[in-house]
Each structure stands twice: as structure tokens, then as C-alpha cells.
Amino acid sequence: MAGFHYQEKDWPKALVAYQDALKKHPDAKDSPWGMYQLANVLRRQAKYEDAVEAYEAVIKEHPQSYWAEQAKWNKEDAIWRANNENLLRLK
């Protein structure tokens, strides 16, 4: 369900769905991906500080995963966006 909401760009519903899934299944094989997607939703909602924290959680809790590597890149993007939010609004 979370993936559906993400594809539909329904960020509030996607956020709740990813949070619920991670709460119910914290040790699932695909939890690094779920954590990464949760961070992506936060970034899409322009909640950059929360997104950075969520990306850091992926990196810390699953350092050897593919998603930790992706989280490093998106964390930097979220930091850049937070620092340049005014520029982004000019578009």
C-alpha cells in the first residue's frame, strides 16, 4: 500500500503507510528499503531536516545495504535543498 501511495505522490498517506509497515515489521528483510522510502517521502514533502535524520538512520542501522549507499546521496541532496530552499521556490 505504501508503494501505491508513493507512486500516486500522495505523500501524507505514503508516510503513514511506511511508518506503519516499519513499526509492524522492523526486522523484515526489506526494512532498509522501507526506511529509505520513508526518508524519500519526507524529502518530497520538503521536510528536509526530518529526511536527513531518516537517511542517517538507514546509514547507521544498515551500513552494508545498497539503500545505505543511496541514502548517502539523498541525504546530501536534502541538505542542499534545506540550505537553498529559497532558490528552489523561484523556479
VMD Tcl script that draws the C-alpha trace (Angstrom):
set ca {
  {0.00 0.00 0.00}
  {2.86 2.39 0.81}
  {4.31 1.90 -2.66}
  {0.96 2.68 -4.26}
  {0.66 5.93 -2.32}
  {4.26 6.79 -3.25}
  {3.58 6.21 -6.95}
  {0.46 8.37 -6.69}
  {2.53 11.07 -4.96}
  {0.13 11.02 -2.03}
  {2.91 11.86 0.40}
  {0.87 12.03 3.64}
  {-0.66 8.58 3.05}
  {2.67 7.15 1.90}
  {4.35 8.47 5.05}
  {1.79 6.83 7.34}
  {1.91 3.58 5.38}
  {5.72 3.33 5.53}
  {5.71 4.21 9.23}
  {3.09 1.55 9.95}
  {4.91 -1.11 7.93}
  {8.21 -0.40 9.66}
  {6.57 -0.42 13.07}
  {4.84 -3.75 12.42}
  {7.83 -5.41 10.71}
  {11.03 -3.70 11.93}
  {13.20 -6.73 11.20}
  {11.80 -7.52 7.76}
  {14.28 -8.27 5.01}
  {13.23 -5.16 3.12}
  {13.18 -2.78 6.09}
  {16.25 -0.86 4.80}
  {14.28 -0.10 1.64}
  {11.22 0.91 3.68}
  {13.33 3.23 5.81}
  {14.87 4.71 2.67}
  {11.46 5.27 1.12}
  {10.21 6.88 4.32}
  {13.11 9.33 4.10}
  {12.29 9.97 0.43}
  {8.70 10.81 1.34}
  {9.91 13.30 3.93}
  {12.21 14.88 1.35}
  {9.36 15.08 -1.17}
  {7.31 16.90 1.48}
  {10.17 19.40 1.92}
  {10.71 18.17 5.50}
  {14.43 18.25 4.90}
  {15.68 18.05 8.47}
  {13.46 15.04 9.15}
  {14.58 13.48 5.88}
  {18.25 13.91 6.81}
  {17.61 12.17 10.13}
  {15.76 9.36 8.39}
  {18.57 8.88 5.84}
  {21.08 8.83 8.70}
  {19.04 6.07 10.36}
  {19.29 3.95 7.20}
  {23.04 4.52 7.04}
  {23.54 3.74 10.73}
  {21.23 0.74 11.04}
  {22.00 -0.90 7.68}
  {25.50 0.31 6.73}
  {26.22 -2.57 4.35}
  {22.97 -2.31 2.41}
  {22.52 -0.91 -1.06}
  {19.99 1.52 0.41}
  {22.56 2.98 2.80}
  {24.65 4.00 -0.19}
  {21.62 5.57 -1.86}
  {20.72 7.28 1.43}
  {24.12 8.98 1.49}
  {23.40 10.66 -1.85}
  {19.86 11.65 -0.98}
  {20.95 12.93 2.42}
  {23.32 15.34 0.67}
  {20.51 16.39 -1.66}
  {18.19 17.05 1.31}
  {20.89 19.13 3.00}
  {21.40 21.12 -0.20}
  {17.66 21.65 -0.59}
  {17.34 22.78 3.04}
  {20.14 25.30 2.54}
  {18.78 26.53 -0.79}
  {15.04 26.38 -0.23}
  {14.58 30.00 -1.28}
  {16.27 29.36 -4.62}
  {14.03 26.37 -5.27}
  {10.91 28.49 -4.76}
  {11.99 30.85 -7.55}
  {11.51 28.17 -10.20}
}
mol new
graphics top color blue
foreach p $ca { graphics top sphere $p radius 0.5 }
foreach p [lrange $ca 0 end-1] q [lrange $ca 1 end] { graphics top cylinder $p $q radius 0.2 }
display resetview
